[in-house]
Amino acid sequence: MLSAPKLADIYAKLTAIFRDVFDDDNLELTPELTAADVDEWDSLNHIRLVVSVERAFAVSFSAAQVGRLKNVGEFVDLIVAKL
């Protein structure tokens, strides 16, 4: 398990990515946040988001891994597992 500061760093980096992809400087990430909560979160932006996260964290995800994600908290868990 990562320490709280490491998780905070991941959320900070993810927040910047989400704000860029969805063009919303006020977007706040929580573990419970889902695609349904973000107006601009469509299939194209979903792909842009995944690719941006892969680049930022130097990790890669399979389509199956991404397809199983239900919320931002699960996305963070997946990132942590890849680091």
Secondary structure, DSSP 8 states (H G I E B T S, - for coil): ---HHHHHHHHHHHHHHHHHHTT-TT----TT--GGG-TT--HHHHHHHHHHHHHHHT----HHHHHH--SHHHHHHHHHHH-
